[in-house]
Amino acid sequence: MYIRRLFLFLTLFVLTFTIVVLLWSESLRTVWSCNPSTSTCIQPLRWSVNTSDLNIDEVHHVVFVKVHKAASTTVFNMLVRFSISRVLNVMFPLHRYILSQETAELNRIISHPPSPPFLFDILCNHVIFDKDTVGPYFPNDTKYVAILRNPWDIVYMRLNEYPVQEDDDEKPYVKARFLHVNHFDVAIYNHFLHVFQQKVNAEGPDFVDEVQTFSAIERRVSTFCKNAQSVEVLGIWATRWNDYFSISRKECETMMMSEIGLIDAAREKQRHRMLLQYPDMNNI
């Protein structure tokens, strides 16, 4: 009897130990951030934050006025990937990547049902923006977003793209003339720079902490995506600003796609979905 009880106890112990090891190894493979070349792993924190406590409602209707040399391609990539994950309708150009560049007319939109009643969710391609023209294609609760950059910085960057020789003595005069001729652009920039600084100051120290957290996460993701020799999944720890999440190699490929490549892939995916949803739509 004693031997039978001992055998039963050992069997249960071995079975329990095996299950624990299997669960632990699965967690290690899918949740931990591991580097096989150094045999080291970093465990994410085992807690998460409920983002609903932050009183943030997810916005699905956005018009982003995309302009050159103002981080616009970065925001474009984020909005397109967001639209794919949320199955939203983007106002893509019918071909290539520009909706309008000479007039505000929107005559090169991807095929869609009549608007209204059909409405788009997101606009993030290059367009000459006129709200009276764009507005009817989007819901009333749409958020309109733009990035303002120092006008002189934009011009200077554009000049650096070409092999233009200029003496250092000439630069102050070129800048002075530009600021005089484009005083309206400069006035707009200075006004909203002041508004932005006021809003940042009003947010308090928590805002600085949130930005620093985002920057740290961005650096980790960037390093992971650029290092093909690292693990297949990167785990990002939970913080007071975000739940735990992971980034896969497939997501890295999408984030690092060129603007044209991402547009082509997302546009074709949306076109196919619309054809299934609106089979009677013409010219799709």
N, C-alpha and C positions, 0 to 999 in steps of 0.2 A: 504493500500500500504506500509506504513511504517513497519507494522508487517511482511508482506511478505518478504521485503528486509532484515529485521533483522533475520528472520528465515533462509533465504538463506545464509546470512553471517555466522551465527552460524553453519550451516550444513557444509559449506566449511571449516570453521576453524577446526571443529571436525574431518573431513575427512583428512585434511592436517596433523593435529597433530597425528592422528592414523598412517598414513603412515610413518611419521618421527620416531615415537616410534618403529614401526615394523622394519624399517631399522636399527635403532640404536641397538635394541636388537639382531638382526641377526649379526650385526658387533661385538657386545659384545661377542656373543657365539662362533663365528668362528675365529675372528681375535685377540681379546684381550687375554692376558694371565691372567686367573682368578683363584683364589683359593677359592672354595666354603666353605672351613672350616673356613676361616677368612673373607669371603665376600669382598675380595679386588681384584682389577683388575689393571693390568698395561697396558697402552695403547702404542702400537708401534708408532714410529714416522710416520707421514703421508707423508713421502717423500721417494723416492728411488733413487738409483744411477744407471745409465746406465753402466753396466760392460763393454760394448764395448768401452767406453771412456778410459778404462785402457789398451787398445791395447793388450788384451790377447786372443789368439786363443785357443779354446778348443782342447786338444789333445786326439785322440781316439786310437792311436796305441802305446802301452807301453809294454815293457818287463821289469818286475821287478824281479831281482835276489833275491829270498827269501832265507834267511839264518836264523839259529836259534839265538835267544837272541839278536835281533837287531830291535825291534819294527816291525818285518816283518808281524806278524799276523794282526796288526792294519792296515798296508798299504794294505795287502791282502783283508781284509774286505771292505775297501774303494773301491778298484778296482773292486771287484766282484759286489758290490752294484751299482757302476757306470756303469758296463757293462750291468746290468739288466735294468737300467733306460734308457740307450742309445741303447739297443738291439744290443750289440756287441758280437762277438764270442771269447770266452776264450779258450785257450789251456789247458783244464782240463785233468787230468789223467783219463784213462778209468775206474779205480776203486780207491777208497780211495783218498789220497791227495798228493802222491809223484809221480813226473814224472820220475825221475831217481835219484839213490843214490849211484851207484857203477861205472857206466860209463856215458859218455855224450850222449849215444844213446837214441833217443826218440822213443821207441817201445811200450809205454803204453799210447798213446794219445787217447782221446775220438774220436770215429768214426767221419769221416768227408770226404768230397769230395776230390779228388786227389789234392795235393799241389805241385807246382802250377797247375792250375790257382787259386784254392781256397787259401785264406790267412786268418790267424787268426788276431785278433785285440789286444788281451791282453794275457800275460803270467804272472802268479803271484804265481804259486805253486813251491814247492821245486824241484830243478833241478840242476844237475851238468852242469854248464853253459859253452857252447862252441859256440861262435858266428857263426862259419862256419856251425854248426849243426842246430842251432836255426834260424839263419837269413833267410833261404829260406822259412820259414813258415809265414813270416811277411812282411808288405809293407816296401818300402825303407825309408819312413819318420818316421819309428818307433823310439821312444825314449827309450834308455836303461838306467835303473835306478837301483842303488844299495845303500845300507846303510852300511857304515863302522863304526864299533864301536871299541873302545880301546880293542885290543886283550886280554890284561890282564883282563879287566873287564868281558869279555865273559867267559874266563877260570874260573875266580873266581866264577861267578854265577853258572857255571856248577858244580864246586866242592861243592858249598853250597847245591846242590840238593841231595847230598849223605851224610850219616853220617860218614864223614871222620874226624878223630881227628888229629889235627896238632898243634904243639907248636908255640907260637907267635915268638919264636926265629928262627923258620924254615922258616917263611913266606918270609922274604927278600931274602933268598937264592933260594927258589922255584921261586920267581918272577925273580930273576937275571938269573937263568938258562933258564927260559921260554923265556925271552927277548933275550937271546943269541941264543938259538936254532931257534926261530921264528923271526929273525931280518928282514926278508923280509916282513912279515905281519906288523910288527911295522913300517918299513920304509914307506910302502904304506899308513898306517893310518896317520902317522905324515905329510906326503906330502899333502894328501887331507884335513887334518885338517887345514893346513896353507892356502890352496886354499879356503876352506870354509870361514875361517875368513876374508880373503881378499874380498870375494864376499859380505859378510855381511856388512863390513865396507864401501864398495862401494855403497851399497844401501841407506845409509844415515838414518836419524832419522825416515823417513816414514816406513822403514822396521820394526823398533821396535814397532811403533804404530800398524802396521798390525798384528804382532805376538801377541801383547797384546790384540787386539780386538778378534783375533781367540781364545786365551786362555780363555777370558771371556765368549765367546759364548760356547766353549767346556764345561766349568764348568756348565753353565745353562742347556745345553742339558743333561749332565751326571746326574745332580740332578733331572731333570724332568723324565728321563728314569728309574732311580732307585727308584723313589717315586711313587708307584702304587696308592696312594691316591690323587694325584694331578689331574688336568684337563686333558681332552682327547687330546687337541691340545696346543702346546707351540708356541707362536709367538715370533720371533726374530726380533728385531728392525733393520731397515736399517741403515747402517753406510757408510762412504766413501769407504769402502771396499766390501760391499755386499748389495744386494737388500733385501727387507723384504722377509722372508720365514717362514715357519711353520714346526714343527715336530709333527707327529702323534704317537699314541701308537703303531700302526702297524710298523712304521719305527723304533721305539725303539726296538721292538722284533727282527727285522732283524739285527740291529746294534749289539745287544747283543747275537746273536746266536753263538754257538761254531763253530770253523773252519770246523769240519767235517759236522755239520748240514747245514752250509751255502753252502759248496761245493755240498753236495747231492741235496739240493733244486735247486741251480743254474744250476747244471749239467743236472738234469732232465728237467728243463725248456728249456735249450738250446737244449737238445737232441730232445725234442718234436718239437721245432721250426724248427730244421734242417730237421727233417723227413717230415714236411709239405713243406719246401722249396726245398728239394732235395729228392723227393719220390723214385727215382731210386737208391739211394745210398745204397750200400751193408753194411751189418754188423752194422746197426745202432740200 
